[in-house]
């Protein structure tokens, strides 16, 4: 029997029996045999090298001189009770690990040096032995741990992922209490892959936190009711299947005797996939599509049939005041947020996707939306040196159009060394002019002064060599989108 505290555990209560009372023994007699019918369980066994830890409101001190293994503690749990391990601030870092009798880690955390921290443990098994290990680096040797190990009373739901209470039947309201500050209720439920799960809670006061998470520690759709000064909160997530959990935490400084109530629902399959290989296919010629954003991080992908070489505009409208964002492969997002996007189709199919603004509301609800697709027509001129439109003859007037800001029109022309060539376009009074750049086949920029002459801007280029050169036009700003013209002319020497 371990009757003394290991090292300097100064607050051990000498009146307590370090081995829990197993109850009165049963005298079966020498002839009782193995069928005496005794139901008494043997007393819990504290693992060797561990000091029995009993709940106490008193501050306890645990020293470690660095010469031996880190201190190891153990306690015997009572079911339905909530235990706090409240450590005072230390200058050196350390890690606290809670394990069950089989050695499974139930909780582990390294508090920030210089700050106190409290662990909350509940949902433990009656009469089971749990171990607490404190570890730290050698540089921290000699600095004592000061802590309290408290029994905070009854707790209706477990606090740890592996001690979570099963939710039970979905759609049925579940109630709970925030028995004391900082405690949380963790509830587990089985999920189906690609189904959306939503929870809606009503709290007795503000200052609650609500979110889903999995056993790997990934959190989904966190809602803090205190940030919205509301007593109702709702959130949702899409499951990849398997066991998931929901955390409901009271952040108030004082406990409450009033209960909260939550309803968890399986909303079924998500309406549209969120990856390119799971997106919803739409045939060429589709002008609109409907969907809904099922959860905060939801992204709905569409595989749209298109005509190669055409420009398209996709627009998204959400019901209600929440802005909609729509994106496309190689798209030009013209505003922020992006209710519309334009893009040029290079192949027969093109990906477009819709999503919300990712701002977490206090009470999430699914958001229906409508996507509209508009064929803007064929790109009139190539946008690279490989697809450039050739300029022919000594003089030519060209009609062109900028469909989107990232649309740029490239033209090729043949030169003779020393010959001058001129490009001109109507002057846009009070506006920025269309941009133009002259390059070689290798992409080297050429010097070509540009001036304002009468009602035109004029750019003159003297060819340094005989060969093929390129001129590229860009809108630069949205005001320049649409139709434009320019004049190409080979000047006399």
Secondary structure by P-SEA (a helix, b strand, c coil): cccccccccccccccccccccccccccccccccccccccccccccccccccbbbbbcbbbbbbbccccccbbbbbbbbccbbbbbccccccccbbbbbbcccccccbbbbccccbbbbbbbccccccbbbbbbbbbccccccbbbbbbbbcccccccccccccccccccccbbbbbbcccccbbbbbbbbbcccbbbbbbbbbcccbbbbbccccccccccccccccccccbbbbcccccccccbbbbbbcccccccbbbbbbbbccccccccccccccccccccccbbbbbcccccbbbbbbbbbcccbbbbbbbbbcccbbbbbbccccccccccccbbbbbbcccbbbbbbbcccccccccccccbbbbbbbcccccccccccbbbbbcccbbbbbbbbccccbbbbbbbcccccbbbbbbcccccccccbbbbbbcccbbbbbbbbbbcccbbbbbbbbccbbbbbbbbbccccccccbbbbbbbbccc
